[in-house]
Amino acid sequence: MFIRVDTEEQTEEVEKLANEIWREHYIPIIGERQVEYMLKNFQSKKAIQEQLNNCYNYYLIYEENKNIGYAAIQFRRDELFLSKIYIKSSERGKGYAKKTIQFIEETAKNNNLKKITLTVNKNNSNTIKVYEKIGFKIVEPIVMDIGGGFIMDDYLMEKELQLFG
């Protein structure tokens, strides 16, 4: 179900998924200009490759012979940062996000990390509710200048993990 992105073809597939999912999901939230800017600067093949070279791991979410989404994580000192989790709209509500979070939690625990953090747009209310339902809590608001005259107006959320052994 999860394929680590290692090849140029896989990177191109993530870029393709990003273009589809981001336009459908984020234009109503942050507008077309900012979506296009962010896709070009953060989710292009070149940008994804740079992230892969800087300690990010990307995973294609694969089900029934097709890629239905992707996730990206970054190992930090005491935490695992969930940078991205995106599922195609046609595949939402089928439990894939929950399975992806479980995979990410297991990855964090296997690396003895005690929490997962993420950022989410303050106006992305449905996604915030999903994260809260699975144990994430809002820690603080974060406003970050991302260039091009755009900002990310987010919440930092975290989930504490129970480590065993």
C-alpha positions as a LaTeX table, in Angstrom:
\begin{tabular}{lrrr}
\hline
Residue & $x$ (\AA) & $y$ (\AA) & $z$ (\AA) \\
\hline
Met1 & 0.00 & 0.00 & 0.00 \\
Phe2 & 2.95 & 2.38 & 0.62 \\
Ile3 & 5.75 & 2.67 & $-1.90$ \\
Arg4 & 8.77 & 4.76 & $-0.96$ \\
Val5 & 9.56 & 7.27 & $-3.69$ \\
Asp6 & 13.05 & 6.58 & $-5.00$ \\
Thr7 & 12.91 & 6.88 & $-8.78$ \\
Glu8 & 12.39 & 9.70 & $-11.24$ \\
Glu9 & 9.16 & 8.04 & $-12.46$ \\
Gln10 & 7.82 & 7.92 & $-8.90$ \\
Thr11 & 8.74 & 11.58 & $-8.38$ \\
Glu12 & 6.85 & 12.44 & $-11.58$ \\
Glu13 & 3.84 & 10.50 & $-10.26$ \\
Val14 & 3.87 & 12.51 & $-7.03$ \\
Glu15 & 4.01 & 15.74 & $-9.06$ \\
Lys16 & 1.04 & 14.55 & $-11.15$ \\
Leu17 & $-0.98$ & 13.64 & $-8.05$ \\
Ala18 & $-0.11$ & 16.97 & $-6.42$ \\
Asn19 & $-1.33$ & 18.91 & $-9.45$ \\
Glu20 & $-4.67$ & 17.08 & $-9.40$ \\
Ile21 & $-5.28$ & 17.01 & $-5.64$ \\
Trp22 & $-4.05$ & 20.50 & $-4.78$ \\
Arg23 & $-6.10$ & 22.23 & $-7.47$ \\
Glu24 & $-9.25$ & 20.39 & $-6.43$ \\
His25 & $-8.77$ & 20.81 & $-2.68$ \\
Tyr26 & $-6.91$ & 24.07 & $-2.10$ \\
Ile27 & $-8.21$ & 26.55 & $-4.68$ \\
Pro28 & $-11.39$ & 27.10 & $-2.63$ \\
Ile29 & $-9.28$ & 27.59 & 0.52 \\
Ile30 & $-6.29$ & 29.70 & $-0.61$ \\
Gly31 & $-7.05$ & 30.67 & $-4.20$ \\
Glu32 & $-5.69$ & 29.67 & $-7.59$ \\
Arg33 & $-2.68$ & 32.02 & $-7.62$ \\
Gln34 & $-1.29$ & 30.68 & $-4.34$ \\
Val35 & $-1.98$ & 27.05 & $-5.34$ \\
Glu36 & $-0.09$ & 27.51 & $-8.61$ \\
Tyr37 & 2.78 & 29.21 & $-6.79$ \\
Met38 & 3.00 & 26.43 & $-4.20$ \\
Leu39 & 2.79 & 23.65 & $-6.79$ \\
Lys40 & 5.63 & 25.22 & $-8.76$ \\
Asn41 & 7.83 & 25.92 & $-5.76$ \\
Phe42 & 7.05 & 23.01 & $-3.41$ \\
Gln43 & 5.48 & 20.16 & $-5.39$ \\
Ser44 & 7.22 & 20.24 & $-8.75$ \\
Lys45 & 9.47 & 17.33 & $-9.71$ \\
Lys46 & 12.51 & 19.53 & $-8.99$ \\
Ala47 & 11.19 & 20.67 & $-5.58$ \\
Ile48 & 10.28 & 17.12 & $-4.56$ \\
Gln49 & 13.75 & 15.89 & $-5.53$ \\
Glu50 & 15.32 & 18.65 & $-3.43$ \\
Gln51 & 13.17 & 17.58 & $-0.47$ \\
Leu52 & 14.19 & 13.95 & $-0.98$ \\
Asn53 & 17.81 & 15.12 & $-0.85$ \\
Asn54 & 17.11 & 16.98 & 2.43 \\
Cys55 & 15.88 & 14.19 & 4.69 \\
Tyr56 & 12.28 & 13.96 & 3.50 \\
Asn57 & 10.74 & 10.61 & 2.64 \\
Tyr58 & 7.87 & 10.52 & 0.16 \\
Tyr59 & 5.49 & 7.59 & $-0.19$ \\
Leu60 & 3.00 & 6.84 & $-2.91$ \\
Ile61 & $-0.26$ & 5.47 & $-1.53$ \\
Tyr62 & $-1.08$ & 2.58 & $-3.82$ \\
Glu63 & $-4.31$ & 0.58 & $-3.85$ \\
Glu64 & $-5.98$ & $-1.69$ & $-6.38$ \\
Asn65 & $-3.28$ & $-1.18$ & $-9.05$ \\
Lys66 & $-3.35$ & 2.62 & $-8.92$ \\
Asn67 & $-1.76$ & 5.51 & $-7.06$ \\
Ile68 & $-4.45$ & 7.21 & $-5.00$ \\
Gly69 & $-2.36$ & 9.70 & $-3.06$ \\
Tyr70 & 0.93 & 10.43 & $-1.39$ \\
Ala71 & 2.50 & 11.34 & 1.91 \\
Ala72 & 5.78 & 12.94 & 2.96 \\
Ile73 & 7.55 & 12.86 & 6.29 \\
Gln74 & 10.70 & 14.30 & 7.78 \\
Phe75 & 12.59 & 12.90 & 10.74 \\
Arg76 & 13.44 & 15.62 & 13.21 \\
Arg77 & 15.34 & 15.46 & 16.47 \\
Asp78 & 12.53 & 14.30 & 18.77 \\
Glu79 & 9.61 & 14.04 & 16.39 \\
Leu80 & 8.38 & 12.93 & 13.04 \\
Phe81 & 7.03 & 15.81 & 10.96 \\
Leu82 & 4.12 & 14.86 & 8.72 \\
Ser83 & 4.73 & 17.25 & 5.87 \\
Lys84 & 2.07 & 16.02 & 3.47 \\
Ile85 & $-0.78$ & 13.58 & 3.24 \\
Tyr86 & $-3.02$ & 13.86 & 0.20 \\
Ile87 & $-5.64$ & 11.44 & $-1.08$ \\
Lys88 & $-7.51$ & 11.83 & $-4.38$ \\
Ser89 & $-11.05$ & 13.10 & $-3.79$ \\
Ser90 & $-12.53$ & 9.96 & $-5.40$ \\
Glu91 & $-10.76$ & 7.83 & $-2.77$ \\
Arg92 & $-11.55$ & 9.86 & 0.36 \\
Gly93 & $-13.81$ & 8.36 & 2.98 \\
Lys94 & $-12.52$ & 4.83 & 2.34 \\
Gly95 & $-10.10$ & 4.64 & 5.26 \\
Tyr96 & $-6.90$ & 5.38 & 3.34 \\
Ala97 & $-6.01$ & 8.45 & 5.39 \\
Lys98 & $-6.44$ & 6.43 & 8.59 \\
Lys99 & $-4.22$ & 3.65 & 7.23 \\
Thr100 & $-1.64$ & 6.23 & 6.19 \\
Ile101 & $-1.62$ & 7.80 & 9.66 \\
Gln102 & $-1.21$ & 4.33 & 11.20 \\
Phe103 & 1.76 & 3.69 & 8.88 \\
Ile104 & 3.28 & 7.04 & 9.88 \\
Glu105 & 2.72 & 6.35 & 13.58 \\
Glu106 & 4.43 & 2.97 & 13.26 \\
Thr107 & 7.31 & 4.61 & 11.41 \\
Ala108 & 7.68 & 7.15 & 14.23 \\
Lys109 & 7.53 & 4.48 & 16.94 \\
Asn110 & 10.04 & 2.29 & 15.10 \\
Asn111 & 12.41 & 5.25 & 15.25 \\
Asn112 & 11.70 & 5.91 & 18.96 \\
Leu113 & 10.05 & 9.24 & 18.24 \\
Lys114 & 7.51 & 10.33 & 20.84 \\
Lys115 & 5.32 & 12.59 & 18.74 \\
Ile116 & 4.14 & 13.48 & 15.27 \\
Thr117 & 3.71 & 17.10 & 14.29 \\
Leu118 & 2.08 & 18.69 & 11.25 \\
Thr119 & 0.80 & 22.00 & 9.98 \\
Val120 & $-2.64$ & 22.52 & 8.52 \\
Asn121 & $-4.27$ & 25.60 & 7.00 \\
Lys122 & $-6.55$ & 27.29 & 9.55 \\
Asn123 & $-9.40$ & 27.33 & 7.02 \\
Asn124 & $-9.09$ & 23.62 & 6.21 \\
Ser125 & $-11.76$ & 22.81 & 8.79 \\
Asn126 & $-12.71$ & 19.32 & 7.60 \\
Thr127 & $-9.09$ & 18.19 & 7.69 \\
Ile128 & $-8.58$ & 19.72 & 11.14 \\
Lys129 & $-11.60$ & 17.73 & 12.40 \\
Val130 & $-10.14$ & 14.51 & 10.97 \\
Tyr131 & $-6.79$ & 15.15 & 12.67 \\
Glu132 & $-8.51$ & 15.93 & 15.98 \\
Lys133 & $-10.60$ & 12.76 & 15.72 \\
Ile134 & $-7.43$ & 10.65 & 15.47 \\
Gly135 & $-5.71$ & 12.30 & 18.42 \\
Phe136 & $-3.95$ & 15.42 & 17.14 \\
Lys137 & $-4.26$ & 18.63 & 19.14 \\
Ile138 & $-3.73$ & 22.22 & 18.03 \\
Val139 & $-0.56$ & 23.56 & 19.65 \\
Glu140 & $-0.31$ & 27.06 & 18.21 \\
Pro141 & $-1.01$ & 29.22 & 15.17 \\
Ile142 & 1.84 & 29.69 & 12.69 \\
Val143 & 2.05 & 32.34 & 9.98 \\
Met144 & 4.91 & 31.81 & 7.55 \\
Asp145 & 5.98 & 33.92 & 4.58 \\
Ile146 & 6.55 & 31.50 & 1.69 \\
Gly147 & 7.58 & 34.12 & $-0.87$ \\
Gly148 & 5.79 & 35.43 & $-3.92$ \\
Gly149 & 3.63 & 37.66 & $-1.71$ \\
Phe150 & 1.99 & 34.60 & $-0.09$ \\
Ile151 & 1.78 & 33.33 & 3.46 \\
Met152 & 0.84 & 30.04 & 5.02 \\
Asp153 & $-1.68$ & 30.70 & 7.80 \\
Asp154 & $-1.63$ & 27.40 & 9.66 \\
Tyr155 & $-2.04$ & 25.61 & 12.93 \\
Leu156 & 0.75 & 23.48 & 14.32 \\
Met157 & $-0.80$ & 20.22 & 15.51 \\
Glu158 & 0.80 & 17.34 & 17.35 \\
Lys159 & 0.03 & 13.86 & 18.55 \\
Glu160 & 1.87 & 12.26 & 21.44 \\
Leu161 & 2.76 & 8.61 & 20.92 \\
Gln162 & 3.03 & 5.82 & 23.47 \\
Leu163 & 6.34 & 4.02 & 23.03 \\
Phe164 & 6.68 & 0.48 & 24.32 \\
Gly165 & 9.78 & $-1.48$ & 25.22 \\
\hline
\end{tabular}
